[in-house]
Amino acid sequence: MTISDHRAAQLATRLAFFVAGFGIACWAPLVPFAKQRLGVDDATLGLLLLSLGVGSVASMLAAGLLSARYGSKPVVIVSGLALSVLLPPLVIATTPVTLALALFAFGAALGSLDVAVNIQAIEVERLSARPLMSGFHAQFSIGGFAGSGVMTALLAFEVAPLPGTLACCAIALAAMIIAVPRLIAGKPAESGPLLVLPHGAVLLLAALAAIMFLVEGAMLDWSALLLTASGRLPAAQAGLGYIMFSITMTIGRLAGDVVVARIGDRATLLWGSVMAITGFVVLLAVPSVVSAMTGFALVGLGASNLVPVLFRRAGAQTVMPVGLAVAAVTTAGYSGVLLGPAGIGFVAAATSLSTAFWLLAALLVVVLASAPLVATAPR
């Protein structure tokens, strides 16, 4: 491949990551409208939202199998285009059943895209012979900011949900149209069995991914309540903690490729874990608004490049097909997002929310201790 081909492939991969973040973020501001349209209570709404996660997890193994057999490009194309066009059905569903089906399909497209685009990223990074994974994952975060911002702005200007989703659909489709011809075809079908249970290095990577996604999910779902429960901020301002976390995570990922190229995967895992753990200590041990914001910033910055390193190592191992390894890591991560926040709630109910957050810091110690093993895992 020429330099221009490498750059084109990198652009396509960034756009696919952007579409994934953009699509899911466009849905978030529409949740209250869905609840009002269907007239359901919070419990029913929670079950409906769970169907999105179930669809995502259900599609991941299939995406790994298909990517291993046919390469990641066709899976990225189909799932990216599907994610783009499945936004409008979410706002025209008029019954709980139809919304559940729409969310399941939307989640399946998102889960497939998450797996396939990470495999595409591993292939592009390998061909480019330099770290790129952190920058790719940063585009997911940027897509998230853009999606929530565009949809919120449209709704604020009293654009109805359906025209709003059509506009966002057009943006996502335009990004995919630019990306499609620039995606790389990838390797032929990998040799060996395609149905392989995660084991060895992949099992460790999957466990660590579950921890990291659990931390991110806890920040999303519980950070505001932590700030209000401790009396540090009123409810109207409690979202500042997650905003700080998100900003520093995006900044860390934008700079992450340069950092990883300089210090390597092992040091990135070590120092990133130390920084995130320090963030939790500052957040929980010092009862002030400044310490809280500092803690959230440190957690976001420290955690920013840990997941990209885990995906890179999944692509480097040879104990199982790369497609299935990435699918296993992604599925474990989503499991952390889906089950983790509920687990935090159970721990908080039995003890306190602060105790639950201290347990998150303890789980990050596991990541810290595993850094040498991850960096030297068999390839």
Secondary structure, DSSP 8 states (H G I E B T S, - for coil): --HHHHHHHHHHHHHHHHHHHHHHHHHGGGHHHHHHHHT--HHHHHHHHHHHHHHHHHHHHHHHHHHHHH-HHHHHHHHHHHHHHTHHHHHH--SHHHHHHHHHHHHHHHHHHHHHHHHHHHHHHHHHTS--HHHHHHHHHHHHHHHHHHHHHHHHTT--HHHHHHHHHHHHHHHHHHHGGGS-------SS-S-----THHHHHHHHHHHHHHHHHHHHHHHHHHHHHTTSS-GGGTTHHHHHHHHHHHHHHHHHHHHHHHHHHHHHHHHHHHHHHHHHHHHHHS-SHHHHHHHHHHHHHHHTTHHHHHHHHHHH--SS-HHHHHHHHHHHHHHHHHHHHHHHHHHHHHS-HHHHHHHHHHHHHHHHHHHHHHHT---
